Amino acid sequence: MKRILYIANYREGIGGISGQVEMLYRHIISLDGYETSIFSTYGSVLKRIMKFIQLIFIARKYDVLHIHGCSDRGMLPIVYGIVAGKICRKCIIVTYHGGDAENYFAKHAKFARKWLNRANKVIVLNGYLENVFHKYNIPCIVIPNIVLLPDIERTHTLNPKIPRFISVRHLRELYNIPCILRAFEHVQEHIPDASLTILGSGPQLEELQQYVRNHNLRHVTFTGQVPNQEINRYLAEHDVFLSAPRVDNMPVSVLEAMNAGLLVISSRVGGVPYLIEENRTGLLFDYDDDKRMAELMLWAVSNADKVETITKAAHEEVQRYSWKQIKEQILELYE
């Protein structure tokens, strides 16, 4: 019996790194010959100190510590897990997430190298992070995120008079939802009945709602936080997926939208150009250029045939992120 312990700043049902840890846990626990559990390092300062002590004792029971982390506070589970793994003499695997690696390493290269080079293996999600890690002499291998790829039946076709746009990101400064609202404002000047649905919650909610009121935007819906299992239902009811982050790496929400048959329009940042081939599997614009984003939105509405070609190519491309494609790479590391 191979025993795997996942270590991360894990919170149930919020997506992101936590969502990846949860999916990996569920896939592995369903296999014969594996026992697995999740250890969360999330909490207040006092709780995090206590959790480190707990981890030392818990790690003894496992063969492999698979740590998931990223920049800044996301380095905490990496440090905790590596110390625990070294004390308990366990195999240590780190999966590094996050699109801000280049900026973080530029400031903290010595610290990052010190810890990451102590792992037995370091996994990154795409060529973007691979290039950053090689620049700072940190050996790594590329294994992408896992995406659940259910068959999703679209409930309608794109109507140029009432196009339906959707965003699925946390309402934080990092994800730049104001850019989406500004672009939508341009679009609505040309298509008054266009709609925008914004899934997610976060500290910018009131500010975004106030922008909608101040600019008299119509047909904008804030849903709040939506359970992961319900997101595909929303995707099936929309036409174009909008994403405008300042920093990003391998957003699962983008992959889910591609699988659902939506056209993805995203800012050209971090690992996104490694995920979307411009004009073949999606459309890209320079960060914070809301006017260009609006142009792409209007182009999509007026070019349904070309959009269909792009979305079909995107659907085919996203299949390589299924568990079926990634399973053997993960299990080989564990063994």
Secondary structure, 3 states (H helix, E strand, C coil): CEEEEEEECCCCCCCHHHHHHHHHHHHHHCCCCEEEEEEECCCCHHHHHHHHHHHHHHHCCCCEEEEEECCHHHHHHHHHHHHHHHHHCCEEEEEECCCCHHHHHHHHHHHHHHHHCCCCEEEECCHHHHHHHHHCCCCCEECCCCCCCCCCCCCCCCCCCCCEEEEECCCCHHHCHHHHHHHHHHHHHHCCCCEEEEEECCCCHHHHHHHHHHCCCCCEEEEECCCHHHHHHHHHCCCEEEECCCCCCCCHHHHHHHHCCCEEEEECCCCHHHHCCECCCEEEECCCCHHHHHHHHHHHHHCHHHHHHHHHHHHHHHHHHCHHHHHHHHHHHHC
